[in-house]
Amino acid sequence: MPKELNGKDVLIKVSGPDHPGITSELMNIIRKTNNPLLDMGQSVTHGLLSLSFVIRVNEGNDENDHVLKDLLFSANNLGLKLNYKVVESQDSMKVEEMEKFILNCVSVDDIEANFVCDIATVLSNHGINIKRIDKVSPKGFRSLEISTEVPIGLDWQKVKSELISTSNGHQVDVAFLKDNIFRRSKRLIVFDMDSTLIQTEVIDELADAHGVGEEIRAITEEAMNGNMDFDESLIKRVSKLEGLEASKMDEILKNLPLTPGVEEFVKTIKSLGYKVAVISGGFTYFAYALKEKLGLDYAFANELEIIDGKLTGKVTGTIINAEQKALLVKLISQQEGISLEQVVAIGDGANDLPMLATAGLGIAFHAKEIVKKKAQQHMSHGPMTSILYFLGIPGHENLL
């Protein structure tokens, strides 16, 4: 071995067809020569291995004369190519303080180079360094997990705005998640009901059945524009339902359209031991039925008063509004002994934002732009099962 390598840090790169035993054999050579292993990275793309590691070549050790020769000989026997070069010692490198984040990208169809180019450009423009890219979808090329290093003090709002624009432009859902112990240790999933768990607003269905659809939608619009708070809006809308036959609710229930992927999503997370809840500003009649149908653990919603088989136009008990939704998330997590960091909340409306903010992971699901911008993460293009990739459950098809 050349003498100039003594006392130096050497980067060794190995590439070629992947198969079991490669890392073991090469590391055994390093172990025998007592060269300190300083860094290491390995990935496989389409069956081809890329393995790199840094060793410090010790001075005055006769065994070092053989380490590179032995590595080259072993790599050749394994059908691999090996290169090496001296690199700057990590001890002398000026390292910027960074945080680790994972960018999950999930598409209904195969991901295209145009998207990868645009997303990589957004990251680069903000000084975010890509460390590793993995395909995580078991079939096709529909999901990527991009490991990154992010500068401390990043302007997250600007990054988020550009990620939303890129996501919408390519119809690919993205989530930028901190790479910490909580990323894969979520234990409680909390759903909104209307336009999240189901593809309709129940109060609109009730209004149409009672012939007051236009009146109720006008009140909803007024509330959405900030001219009326949720409690006032709900009381006023429910008052328009006075006299509706309670049997109409059963007809509506039978035709409630579940959001695509919901049943598979719930079945998968339940099989992994997650607790699941629905917390709705809608009504208990429907929330309880969905709890039973999907096997949920908790259901909270507003109670419609019924007397003599008809709705009285009143809500009984505490109104489940935005603040109550957030409070219930905290209460359920306490009941289950689960940290809020381990909670995932999924909703679509402005009244879900406090709940989404309370959870460790809040996802605006097929929501309006204003909600997507304020929520931690958003999912706007795929079915509910796409969220499984955000939770680190890529092979969910095999769990069903």
Number of C-alpha atoms within 10 A of each C-alpha: 13 8 10 8 17 17 12 18 22 22 19 19 18 21 19 17 15 19 11 7 9 16 12 9 15 16 13 12 17 18 13 11 17 17 20 14 16 14 12 13 12 14 15 15 12 8 11 13 18 18 19 18 17 22 20 21 23 18 14 10 13 11 14 23 17 14 20 20 12 15 21 19 13 17 19 12 10 16 12 18 15 19 13 15 12 16 14 11 13 11 7 7 8 7 8 9 10 15 15 16 20 24 21 24 25 29 22 15 13 13 19 13 9 10 17 14 10 17 18 15 13 16 19 12 10 15 13 20 18 17 12 14 16 14 18 20 18 13 11 11 16 19 26 21 22 19 21 22 19 21 16 10 9 13 10 10 11 10 16 20 13 16 20 21 12 19 24 15 11 16 19 25 25 28 24 21 19 16 16 12 10 18 18 13 14 22 23 26 23 27 23 28 30 24 19 24 25 17 14 16 14 20 21 17 18 21 20 16 17 16 14 16 18 12 13 24 16 12 18 20 13 14 17 16 10 9 12 15 14 19 15 11 19 24 14 16 24 20 16 21 25 16 16 20 17 18 11 14 16 11 11 15 16 9 8 16 13 17 17 16 15 17 16 16 18 20 17 20 21 19 10 12 10 18 22 24 23 24 30 28 25 23 20 18 15 21 27 16 14 20 18 12 10 15 16 22 14 16 21 22 23 21 18 21 17 18 11 9 12 17 21 20 18 19 18 10 10 10 19 24 22 19 14 19 27 22 15 17 26 18 13 19 19 12 9 11 10 17 16 20 18 19 27 24 29 31 29 27 21 19 23 27 25 20 29 30 17 19 25 17 24 24 29 27 28 21 20 13 13 10 22 24 16 16 25 20 23 27 27 22 19 19 17 22 20 22 24 16 20 26 18 16 19 18 14 18 12 8 11 10
